[in-house]
């Protein structure tokens, strides 16, 4: 999809324009009568699945090396290495919009979502997979669900499928990072994830009194 062309057409048809404040729509004859759809950032959290292939000889991994799975807390140690690998994975055609250049399920939603970029972040002492999304205005519950489904597909069969096959060199071997797993995967908006964590913590605290 030619998003530059789509943007021009959208501006022409809706009497508005994209600005540093977001998409501005003129609602009357006076220049002051405008509706500003500000750009905001959302985050979708999901667990990471990290495996390490240690090397014991000559600095390379061999066929006899044991595969080890790292806990989210242990994976945090390799956060910087993983971030470097994610940066290298970016393609020129994705530009500032990231993985949204491939989104074609819902044209109206594509116009509301400016960008989507996978990354990793620390939360509560653990390393998480995060999709950072920039949107204009508010998203409905249905639109959030559509995006979550799209990101799941990117993790399992798109961007994530390629990323998990490329080893990341570390001092003692290589790590392989998966953003998706057939058994234990889930994806949640940041607020939902963190509210659930706080409720679990409060419940455990009360139970221990």
The 8 nearest C-alpha neighbors of each residue, nearest first, counted from 0:
[[1, 2, 100, 5, 101, 103, 4, 3],
 [2, 0, 4, 3, 5, 6, 100, 7],
 [3, 1, 5, 4, 0, 6, 100, 7],
 [2, 4, 6, 5, 1, 7, 8, 0],
 [5, 3, 7, 6, 2, 1, 8, 9],
 [6, 4, 2, 8, 3, 7, 9, 1],
 [5, 7, 9, 3, 4, 8, 2, 10],
 [8, 6, 4, 10, 9, 5, 11, 3],
 [9, 7, 11, 5, 10, 6, 12, 4],
 [10, 8, 6, 12, 11, 7, 13, 5],
 [9, 11, 15, 16, 7, 13, 8, 12],
 [12, 10, 8, 9, 14, 13, 7, 15],
 [13, 11, 9, 10, 14, 8, 15, 7],
 [12, 14, 10, 15, 11, 9, 24, 25],
 [15, 13, 11, 10, 12, 24, 25, 16],
 [14, 16, 24, 10, 23, 13, 25, 22],
 [15, 17, 10, 23, 22, 18, 24, 14],
 [16, 18, 22, 21, 23, 19, 15, 10],
 [19, 17, 21, 20, 22, 16, 23, 35],
 [18, 20, 21, 17, 22, 38, 37, 23],
 [21, 19, 18, 37, 38, 22, 35, 36],
 [20, 22, 37, 18, 36, 38, 19, 17],
 [21, 23, 17, 36, 16, 35, 18, 24],
 [24, 22, 35, 15, 16, 34, 17, 21],
 [25, 23, 15, 34, 33, 14, 26, 22],
 [24, 26, 33, 15, 27, 14, 32, 34],
 [27, 25, 33, 32, 24, 34, 28, 29],
 [26, 28, 29, 32, 25, 33, 30, 31],
 [29, 27, 30, 26, 32, 25, 31, 33],
 [28, 30, 31, 32, 27, 26, 25, 33],
 [31, 29, 32, 28, 33, 25, 27, 26],
 [30, 32, 29, 33, 25, 27, 28, 26],
 [33, 31, 29, 30, 27, 26, 25, 34],
 [34, 32, 25, 26, 24, 31, 35, 23],
 [33, 35, 24, 23, 36, 25, 26, 32],
 [34, 36, 23, 37, 22, 33, 21, 24],
 [37, 35, 136, 22, 21, 135, 23, 34],
 [38, 36, 21, 20, 135, 136, 35, 39],
 [37, 39, 135, 21, 134, 133, 136, 36],
 [40, 38, 134, 133, 37, 135, 41, 136],
 [39, 41, 133, 132, 134, 42, 131, 38],
 [42, 40, 132, 131, 133, 39, 43, 189],
 [43, 41, 131, 189, 130, 188, 132, 129],
 [42, 44, 188, 130, 187, 129, 189, 186],
 [45, 43, 129, 187, 186, 128, 189, 188],
 [44, 46, 186, 128, 185, 127, 129, 187],
 [47, 45, 127, 128, 184, 48, 178, 44],
 [46, 48, 178, 128, 127, 177, 49, 45],
 [49, 47, 177, 176, 178, 46, 50, 179],
 [48, 50, 176, 69, 175, 68, 177, 47],
 [51, 49, 68, 175, 174, 67, 69, 176],
 [50, 52, 174, 67, 173, 66, 53, 68],
 [51, 53, 66, 173, 172, 174, 65, 64],
 [54, 52, 172, 171, 51, 64, 60, 55],
 [55, 53, 60, 172, 59, 171, 58, 56],
 [54, 56, 53, 58, 57, 60, 59, 171],
 [57, 55, 58, 54, 59, 60, 61, 53],
 [56, 58, 59, 55, 54, 60, 61, 172],
 [57, 59, 56, 54, 55, 172, 60, 171],
 [60, 58, 54, 57, 61, 56, 172, 55],
 [61, 59, 54, 172, 53, 64, 52, 62],
 [60, 62, 63, 64, 59, 54, 56, 55],
 [61, 63, 64, 60, 65, 52, 54, 59],
 [64, 62, 61, 65, 60, 66, 54, 55],
 [63, 65, 61, 62, 53, 60, 52, 66],
 [66, 64, 67, 63, 52, 53, 62, 51],
 [65, 67, 52, 51, 64, 68, 50, 53],
 [68, 66, 51, 50, 65, 69, 52, 53],
 [69, 67, 50, 49, 51, 70, 66, 48],
 [70, 68, 49, 73, 50, 74, 67, 71],
 [69, 71, 73, 72, 74, 68, 49, 48],
 [72, 70, 125, 74, 126, 73, 75, 69],
 [71, 73, 125, 70, 75, 74, 124, 126],
 [74, 72, 70, 75, 71, 69, 76, 125],
 [75, 73, 71, 76, 72, 77, 69, 70],
 [74, 76, 126, 78, 73, 72, 77, 125],
 [75, 77, 74, 78, 73, 72, 79, 126],
 [78, 76, 75, 80, 74, 79, 81, 73],
 [79, 77, 75, 81, 80, 76, 82, 74],
 [78, 80, 82, 81, 77, 83, 76, 75],
 [81, 79, 83, 77, 82, 78, 84, 167],
 [80, 82, 84, 78, 83, 79, 85, 77],
 [83, 81, 85, 79, 84, 80, 78, 86],
 [84, 82, 86, 80, 81, 85, 79, 87],
 [83, 85, 81, 87, 86, 82, 80, 88],
 [86, 84, 88, 82, 87, 83, 81, 118],
 [85, 87, 83, 88, 84, 89, 82, 81],
 [88, 86, 84, 85, 89, 83, 90, 82],
 [87, 89, 85, 86, 84, 90, 162, 158],
 [88, 90, 87, 86, 91, 85, 93, 97],
 [89, 91, 93, 92, 88, 94, 87, 97],
 [92, 90, 93, 94, 89, 95, 97, 88],
 [93, 91, 94, 90, 100, 97, 89, 95],
 [94, 92, 97, 91, 90, 96, 100, 95],
 [95, 93, 92, 96, 91, 97, 90, 89],
 [94, 96, 97, 93, 114, 113, 115, 116],
 [97, 95, 114, 94, 99, 93, 113, 100],
 [98, 96, 93, 115, 116, 99, 95, 114],
 [97, 99, 100, 115, 101, 116, 96, 93],
 [98, 100, 102, 101, 97, 96, 114, 115],
 [99, 101, 98, 102, 93, 96, 97, 0],
 [102, 100, 99, 98, 103, 0, 93, 97],
 [101, 103, 99, 100, 104, 109, 98, 105],
 [104, 102, 105, 101, 106, 109, 0, 100],
 [103, 105, 102, 106, 109, 108, 145, 149],
 [104, 106, 108, 107, 103, 109, 102, 145],
 [107, 105, 109, 108, 110, 103, 104, 102],
 [106, 108, 110, 109, 105, 111, 112, 104],
 [107, 109, 111, 110, 105, 106, 112, 142],
 [110, 108, 106, 112, 107, 111, 105, 102],
 [109, 111, 107, 108, 112, 106, 113, 6],
 [112, 110, 108, 135, 109, 134, 113, 107],
 [113, 111, 134, 109, 110, 114, 133, 108],
 [112, 114, 133, 134, 96, 111, 110, 135],
 [115, 113, 96, 133, 132, 99, 97, 112],
 [114, 116, 132, 97, 98, 131, 99, 96],
 [115, 117, 131, 97, 130, 98, 118, 132],
 [118, 116, 130, 129, 131, 115, 119, 128],
 [117, 119, 129, 128, 130, 116, 82, 85],
 [120, 118, 128, 129, 127, 126, 82, 121],
 [121, 119, 127, 126, 122, 129, 128, 118],
 [120, 122, 126, 125, 127, 124, 123, 75],
 [121, 123, 125, 124, 126, 120, 127, 193],
 [122, 124, 125, 121, 126, 196, 72, 193],
 [123, 125, 122, 72, 121, 126, 75, 71],
 [126, 124, 72, 71, 122, 121, 123, 75],
 [125, 127, 121, 75, 71, 120, 74, 72],
 [128, 126, 46, 120, 119, 47, 45, 121],
 [127, 129, 119, 45, 47, 46, 44, 118],
 [130, 128, 44, 118, 119, 43, 117, 131],
 [129, 131, 117, 43, 116, 42, 118, 132],
 [132, 130, 42, 116, 115, 41, 129, 117],
 [131, 133, 115, 41, 114, 40, 42, 130],
 [134, 132, 40, 114, 113, 39, 112, 41],
 [135, 133, 112, 38, 113, 39, 111, 136],
 [136, 134, 38, 111, 36, 37, 112, 21],
 [135, 137, 36, 37, 134, 38, 138, 39],
 [136, 138, 139, 135, 134, 39, 36, 111],
 [139, 137, 142, 143, 140, 136, 134, 141],
 [138, 140, 142, 141, 143, 137, 144, 145],
 [139, 141, 143, 142, 144, 138, 145, 137],
 [140, 142, 144, 139, 143, 145, 138, 146],
 [143, 141, 145, 139, 144, 140, 138, 146],
 [144, 142, 140, 146, 141, 145, 147, 139],
 [143, 145, 147, 141, 142, 146, 148, 140],
 [146, 144, 142, 148, 143, 147, 149, 141],
 [147, 145, 149, 143, 148, 144, 150, 142],
 [146, 148, 144, 150, 149, 145, 151, 143],
 [147, 149, 151, 145, 146, 150, 144, 152],
 [150, 148, 146, 152, 151, 147, 145, 153],
 [151, 149, 153, 147, 152, 148, 146, 154],
 [152, 150, 148, 154, 149, 153, 147, 155],
 [153, 151, 149, 155, 150, 154, 156, 148],
 [152, 154, 157, 150, 158, 151, 156, 155],
 [153, 155, 159, 151, 152, 179, 178, 158],
 [154, 156, 152, 179, 153, 160, 159, 157],
 [157, 155, 160, 153, 152, 154, 159, 158],
 [158, 156, 153, 160, 159, 154, 155, 152],
 [157, 159, 153, 160, 161, 154, 162, 156],
 [158, 160, 154, 162, 161, 157, 155, 163],
 [161, 159, 156, 157, 162, 163, 158, 155],
 [160, 162, 159, 164, 163, 158, 157, 165],
 [161, 163, 159, 164, 160, 165, 158, 176],
 [162, 164, 177, 176, 160, 161, 165, 175],
 [165, 163, 162, 161, 166, 160, 175, 176],
 [166, 164, 163, 162, 167, 175, 161, 176],
 [165, 167, 175, 174, 173, 168, 164, 163],
 [166, 168, 174, 173, 175, 169, 165, 84],
 [169, 167, 173, 172, 166, 174, 170, 80],
 [168, 170, 172, 173, 171, 167, 174, 80],
 [169, 171, 172, 168, 173, 58, 54, 53],
 [172, 170, 53, 169, 54, 173, 58, 55],
 [171, 173, 53, 54, 169, 52, 170, 60],
 [174, 172, 168, 167, 52, 169, 166, 51],
 [173, 175, 51, 167, 50, 166, 52, 176],
 [176, 174, 166, 50, 163, 49, 167, 51],
 [175, 177, 49, 163, 48, 174, 50, 178],
 [178, 176, 163, 48, 179, 47, 49, 159],
 [177, 179, 47, 154, 159, 128, 48, 176],
 [180, 178, 177, 155, 154, 184, 181, 47],
 [179, 181, 184, 182, 183, 178, 177, 48],
 [180, 182, 183, 184, 179, 155, 185, 178],
 [183, 181, 180, 184, 179, 185, 48, 46],
 [182, 184, 180, 181, 185, 46, 179, 48],
 [185, 183, 180, 179, 182, 181, 46, 45],
 [186, 184, 45, 183, 187, 46, 179, 44],
 [185, 187, 45, 44, 43, 147, 184, 188],
 [186, 188, 44, 43, 192, 191, 189, 45],
 [189, 187, 43, 191, 190, 42, 44, 192],
 [188, 190, 192, 42, 191, 43, 44, 193],
 [189, 191, 193, 192, 188, 194, 187, 195],
 [192, 190, 194, 188, 189, 193, 195, 187],
 [193, 191, 189, 195, 190, 194, 187, 196],
 [192, 194, 196, 195, 190, 191, 189, 197],
 [195, 193, 197, 191, 196, 192, 190, 198],
 [196, 194, 198, 192, 193, 197, 191, 199],
 [195, 197, 193, 199, 194, 198, 200, 192],
 [196, 198, 200, 194, 199, 195, 201, 193],
 [199, 197, 201, 195, 200, 196, 202, 194],
 [200, 198, 202, 196, 197, 201, 203, 195],
 [199, 201, 197, 203, 198, 202, 196, 204],
 [202, 200, 204, 198, 203, 199, 197, 205],
 [203, 201, 199, 205, 204, 200, 198, 206],
 [202, 204, 206, 200, 201, 205, 199, 207],
 [203, 205, 201, 207, 206, 202, 200, 208],
 [206, 204, 202, 208, 207, 203, 201, 200],
 [205, 207, 203, 204, 208, 202, 201, 200],
 [206, 208, 204, 205, 203, 202, 201, 200],
 [207, 205, 206, 204, 203, 202, 201, 200]]
